[in-house]
Amino acid sequence: MSYSSEDETDISDSELDEYVDRCYEQLKDGIHKVKFSDEVYRCPYCPGKKKLVYLFKDLLQHASDVGKGSQNRDIKHKGKHLGLVRFMKNDLEQDISSEFSGLNIENSQQNGVSELFVWPWMGILANVDVESCSKLKNNLAKRGLDPVRIRPLSSGRYAVVEFKKEWSGFYNAMMFEKDFEVDNHGKKDYHAAPHLADKLYGWVARDDDYNLEGVLGDYLRKNGDLKTLGDLEAEEKRKNGLLIANLNQTIEELRMRLDELESNQCEPRAAIIQNDVVH
């Protein structure tokens, strides 16, 4: 069962329960994606809000708050979130990880255009001691940021932290950035006082880093591309669509092959029966 993702008409309070059922069915049918990894969840109904990704329990709390919110809220908006609550409780397994609970990841936009990130997700470390890179990787791992590797650049000033390509990698990259910002060692702090060479700074690689001249920009351009979150979601949907199409084709080919085998098995048996009748 599926429904249109957008309803044109308003609904009344008396129709809310039915609307919640419809939204729940949409989520079950996969029309809206909620779970992007074991750690990363998103609200399909609030794409432009400040909170971009959630842990399971945080998204459940968000959906519950909106669904039970003020009567002045749009009834459809409440209904969608109540459907999300039901879907999460009935159809998704809870992620109990809470190490970074409560931290917001902002959906940054510049002049209405979604922000461009370097993908695969990369973090930048400035004022790096090359000899300490392996120790840095272990420290980041202990903080739950799960870096794939740290690559010191030939200039001796920067190193690039590589994260997993999945949405969990994006989550960890943003937490990496927040970790440095909390200590006033983020990107803005670095550019305000780059002479503090004994201090380590870190941030997530974006388009301005990608377009830099020099070793850092060269490395990012050679090993990554610029993508918005919307680009990646659209690409993921396209790949999922192709996967389903290929799977359906494989199933159909298998069904035809089985029919052919069954037909071939029946032909000798029919011939034997016919010979028995003749004799």
C-alpha positions in Angstrom: 0.0 0.0 0.0 1.3 3.5 -0.8 0.1 7.0 -0.8 1.1 10.3 -2.3 3.8 11.9 -0.2 2.0 15.3 -0.2 -1.6 15.9 0.5 -3.2 19.0 -0.9 -6.1 19.4 1.4 -6.2 20.2 5.0 -7.6 17.8 7.6 -9.7 18.2 10.6 -9.1 17.0 14.2 -11.5 14.1 13.6 -9.5 12.9 10.6 -6.2 13.0 12.5 -6.1 9.3 13.4 -6.7 8.2 9.8 -3.9 10.6 8.6 -1.5 9.2 11.2 -2.2 5.7 9.7 -1.5 7.0 6.2 1.8 8.6 7.3 2.8 5.4 9.1 2.1 3.3 6.0 4.3 5.7 3.9 7.2 5.2 6.3 6.7 1.4 6.2 6.7 1.5 2.4 10.0 3.4 2.4 8.6 6.5 0.8 10.5 8.6 3.4 13.9 7.5 4.8 14.5 7.7 8.5 17.4 5.5 9.3 20.7 6.2 7.5 23.0 4.0 9.7 23.0 2.4 13.1 23.9 5.8 14.6 22.3 8.3 12.3 18.6 9.1 12.0 16.9 12.0 10.3 13.4 13.5 10.5 11.9 13.3 7.0 9.4 16.1 7.8 11.8 18.8 9.1 14.6 18.9 6.4 15.5 22.5 6.9 15.6 22.6 10.7 18.7 23.3 12.8 18.9 19.7 14.0 20.0 17.7 11.0 20.8 14.3 12.3 19.7 12.5 15.5 20.4 9.5 17.7 17.4 7.2 17.9 16.2 8.4 21.2 16.6 12.1 20.3 14.6 11.7 17.1 11.9 9.8 19.0 11.7 12.6 21.5 11.5 15.2 18.7 8.7 13.3 17.0 6.8 12.9 20.2 7.2 16.6 21.2 5.9 17.8 17.8 3.1 15.2 17.8 1.9 16.2 21.2 2.6 19.9 20.8 0.4 23.0 20.9 -3.1 22.8 19.3 -2.0 25.8 17.2 0.4 23.6 15.3 -0.5 22.5 11.8 -2.6 19.3 12.2 -0.9 17.5 9.3 2.6 18.3 10.8 1.5 16.7 14.0 0.0 13.7 12.2 3.2 13.1 10.3 5.3 13.1 13.5 2.8 10.8 15.3 3.1 8.4 12.4 6.9 8.7 12.8 6.6 7.8 16.5 4.6 4.7 15.7 7.0 3.7 13.0 10.1 4.1 15.2 8.5 2.1 18.1 7.1 -0.6 15.9 9.5 -1.0 13.0 12.9 0.3 14.0 15.3 -1.2 16.5 16.5 1.4 19.1 20.1 2.6 18.9 21.2 2.8 22.5 24.4 4.8 21.7 24.2 8.1 23.5 27.8 9.3 23.7 27.1 12.5 21.7 23.4 13.0 22.7 22.3 16.5 22.9 24.8 18.0 20.4 23.2 19.8 17.4 24.4 19.5 13.9 23.3 22.5 12.0 21.9 22.4 8.5 24.1 25.2 7.3 23.0 27.1 4.2 24.6 29.9 2.3 22.3 32.3 0.4 19.7 29.5 0.2 22.1 27.0 -1.3 22.9 23.9 0.7 26.5 23.8 2.0 29.1 21.9 0.0 31.2 19.3 1.9 34.2 17.4 0.7 33.1 13.8 0.1 34.2 11.2 1.2 33.9 13.0 4.5 37.2 14.6 5.6 38.4 16.6 8.6 41.3 19.0 8.6 43.9 19.2 11.4 46.1 22.3 11.5 49.4 22.8 13.3 50.0 19.1 13.3 53.1 17.3 14.6 53.6 14.7 11.9 55.2 12.2 14.3 52.1 12.3 16.5 49.5 11.3 13.8 49.2 7.7 15.0 48.6 8.9 18.5 46.0 11.4 17.3 44.1 8.7 15.5 44.0 6.6 18.7 42.8 9.6 20.6 40.0 10.3 18.1 39.0 6.7 18.2 38.8 6.7 22.0 36.4 9.7 21.8 34.1 7.6 19.5 34.9 9.5 16.3 36.0 6.3 14.4 38.5 7.9 11.9 39.6 5.6 9.1 43.1 7.1 8.8 45.0 10.4 9.3 47.2 11.5 6.4 49.9 14.1 7.2 50.5 16.4 4.2 54.0 17.2 2.9 53.9 20.8 4.1 54.0 19.5 7.7 51.3 22.0 8.7 48.2 20.1 7.9 46.8 16.6 8.2 43.6 15.2 6.7 41.3 12.9 8.8 39.4 10.5 6.6 36.0 9.2 7.8 33.7 6.5 6.5 31.7 7.2 3.4 28.4 6.2 5.1 26.1 8.7 7.0 27.8 7.5 10.3 31.0 9.0 8.8 29.3 12.3 8.3 28.0 12.2 11.9 31.5 11.5 13.3 33.0 14.2 11.1 30.6 16.8 12.5 31.2 15.6 16.0 34.9 16.0 15.3 34.4 19.6 14.3 32.1 20.3 17.3 34.8 18.9 19.6 37.3 21.4 18.5 34.8 24.3 18.4 33.9 23.7 22.1 37.5 24.2 23.0 37.8 27.3 20.8 40.0 25.4 18.4 37.8 25.4 15.4 38.3 26.9 11.9 37.4 30.5 12.8 39.7 30.3 15.8 42.5 29.1 13.7 42.2 31.8 11.1 42.0 34.4 13.8 45.2 33.3 15.4 47.2 31.0 13.1 50.4 32.1 14.8 49.6 29.8 17.8 51.6 26.9 16.2 51.6 24.9 19.4 47.8 24.6 19.4 45.9 21.9 17.4 42.9 23.0 15.4 40.3 21.0 13.5 37.2 21.3 11.3 35.3 19.5 8.5 36.5 20.1 5.0 34.2 22.2 2.8 34.3 24.0 -0.5 36.5 26.9 0.6 39.2 24.4 1.8 38.7 22.4 -1.4 39.4 25.5 -3.6 42.5 26.5 -1.7 45.8 26.8 -3.5 48.6 24.7 -2.1 49.1 21.3 -0.6 45.8 21.1 1.3 43.6 22.1 -1.6 45.5 19.9 -4.0 45.0 16.9 -1.7 41.3 17.5 -1.3 40.7 17.9 -5.0 42.6 14.8 -5.8 40.9 12.6 -3.2 37.4 14.0 -2.9 34.5 15.8 -4.6 32.2 18.6 -3.5 28.6 17.4 -2.7 25.6 18.7 -0.8 23.7 16.4 1.6 20.9 16.6 -1.0 23.2 15.3 -3.7 24.1 12.3 -1.6 20.5 11.5 -0.7 19.4 11.7 -4.3 22.3 9.5 -5.4 21.5 7.0 -2.7 17.8 6.9 -3.8 18.9 6.4 -7.4 21.2 3.5 -6.4 18.5 1.9 -4.3 16.1 2.2 -7.2 18.6 0.5 -9.5 19.2 -2.2 -6.9 15.5 -2.9 -6.7 15.1 -2.9 -10.5 18.0 -5.3 -10.9 16.7 -7.5 -8.1 13.3 -7.7 -9.8 14.9 -8.5 -13.1 16.9 -11.3 -11.5 13.8 -12.7 -9.8 11.9 -12.7 -13.1 14.8 -14.4 -14.9 15.0 -17.0 -12.2 11.3 -17.6 -12.4 11.5 -18.0 -16.2 14.4 -20.4 -15.8 12.5 -22.5 -13.2 9.5 -22.6 -15.5 11.7 -23.8 -18.3 13.3 -26.5 -16.1 9.9 -27.7 -14.9 8.7 -27.8 -18.5 11.7 -29.8 -19.6 11.2 -32.3 -16.8 7.5 -32.8 -17.7 8.2 -33.5 -21.4 10.0 -36.9 -20.9 7.4 -37.9 -18.3 4.6 -37.2 -20.7 6.4 -39.2 -23.4 6.8 -42.2 -21.1 3.1 -42.1 -20.1 2.1 -41.9 -23.8 4.3 -44.9 -24.7 2.8 -46.9 -21.8 -0.7 -46.1 -23.2 0.3 -47.2 -26.7 1.8 -50.5 -25.5 
